Every structure is written in C-alpha cells, then in structure tokens.
Amino acid sequence: MSVRIISTGGTIASTDTTGGDAAPELSAERLVAAIPELGEIADITTDDFSNVPSPHLTIDDFYELTQTIQTFEADSESDGVVVTIGTDILEEAAYFVDLCYDGSMPVVFTGAMRNPSLPSPDGPANLLASARTAMSDPAAEAGVLVTFNDRVYAAREVTKMHSMNVDTFQAPEFGPLAVIDETQVRWRHRHIVTEPTLTPKEDALTNDIHAVTVTADMPSAQIRGATDSNGLCLAATGAGHIPPTIIPVLESLRDDGIPLIATTRCPEGRLARETYGFKGSEATLQELGFYYSDLNLQKTRIKTIVALAADELDVAFDRPTK
Ligand code: ASP
C-alpha cells in the first residue's frame, strides 16, 4: 500500500529559526522523515506542491491541487493521499477538492496548530493519524476527510473553531465520523450527504464572489461592494433575517443579475423556509431570489465559485420560492 503526502506549507511545515518568526519552510520529505512510524502504515511518497502560509493560497491553487490529486488517482500508484496545509483556510481547500474530486482513492487533509519548534508540536501526530485514516477501508466511501487531533471529519462539515488551541477542528451539530485509538481508526458514523461532483472550467473560476456577514444595523455600503461582482454570499442572522435597510441594495443586485446566496451566520442550524413573514425575514430572502446554502459562509463562497465555474448553480443550491 502506498500513501502520497502532498505538502502545501502552513504551521505543520514551519520552523522558528529566528525566534518568533515561524514560517513554512520544511519539505514534505522532512515532515515524513520525522515520523518513522509512517513506514509501518504504507510506502510513503512525497510531493511538494507549495510552501506557503495557507492564506496565501488562491482559488487557482485549489484547482491545481485538485488536478494534482486527480492525476494521482488516475495513475493508480497511490492508495491514498494526505494533504498537509495551514489550518487557516484548510476547510475551504478541503471542501473545494471535495466538490470537484472524482475518485475513490481516499483524500485526507491535515495540518498543525503548534509548529515543530514549540513544545508538543501536533503536526507529526496529525500526519500519522491522517495516513492511518487514508489506509482505513471506510475512507474510500467518505468523500474528502479532515483528520486532526485524533478525530476524523467530513470536509463538508468541519470548521476551524479556535484560533490557537490544538483541538480546533470540529463539525458543529454533526460531530466526527471516526476517532483514532492508538493505531486503530474507529469509525462510528457514515457521511450520507451526497453532493454532485462539479467540474469547473478553469478559466471560469473567479475569486470575485463577495462574502458578507449581516450585523445589526449594518451599512448598505457593505452590500453595495458586491455591485459588478460575480456573486454575493450573505450570512444572515438567525434563521435567515436581515435589516430592512439593506433590501433596496439587494434588489438592485438581483436586478443586475448578480447571484445571491444566503446562509445563516449561526454556527449551527440552517435557514428557515416558512416560519416568519416580516420584512427582512426568510420570506424576503426568497422574494429576492436567494439561493439557500446549508454551509458556513466561507464554504458557501467556495461552493458558489465552483458551481458558477461549472455552470451548475441551480444544481448546487436549492432556491425556495415564495
Ligand atoms: N496558523 C496557520 C496554520 O495553522 C497558518 C496557516 O494557515 O498557514 O498553519
């Protein structure tokens, strides 16, 4: 069995050479060399995709990463892939790949919160647990996974919850699919949400999708920023509610043909469809032609980008009408 480790950078690949100046610089081979136990799980091969902090990664990089993984799937030389990446945008990259990757070779994303120069760096344990996950049979059926702090999550559900704690990744409401006990991956849940695999056209991918969180008495200018953009993703309050003052700007975006996609800004739950009817309620969102997303705002934006580039917005999102 063979696992390919694709390194992109992030804290897991960082060293602190000048004191307080951690930055990605370790190669995939260096990461692997620090964990002799990996050799007991599979033959390990490495690939240095990039060596950057994750906020430097672009939508084009996500696409290229997906293509790289797809190539490994096609050549049948790897039985699983582990992507090491910075934790900051890990969930967006993993979900992008999840939406586009078409294959049964397991793909697992991981990273670290403590760089190798700190006491108790978590990268080696996360990488080892990820390789175990990739070699565990149910992983082939589970879509793209994130293994972190000995827990395994569906890329679709996982989010970074804490800015510094090693126990940062969680799947609010739905929890982990599996946990790692010593050398065993203990699966307890099946990820049953099936989404269509999307095939974005590379030249149609754009980062020009705005993402805005609704806040109390927010200025309309924040929404107006999406004028002339390719789309607006809006995290509404509660079950899908907005201040009435921003409705006129949303109407003009809709009239200009700009796709509008809504989700809730609450970490758990989804948008209501038929509970409230006040001005600015979910009824207003539906009158405005909003698509409904059940993902957090950052993943809603990723799905919008991919779906638009695949010309599949109507397939990707539900659009309840009033
Ligand atoms: N703090 C980040 C990390 O965990 C930096 C990054 O995302 O690259 O890797």
Boltz pocket constraint, residues with backbone or C-beta under 6 A from the ligand:
constraints:
  - pocket:
      binder: B
      contacts: [[A, 9], [A, 10], [A, 11], [A, 12], [A, 52], [A, 53], [A, 54], [A, 55], [A, 85], [A, 86], [A, 87], [A, 88], [A, 89], [A, 111], [A, 112], [A, 113], [A, 163]]
      max_distance: 6.0
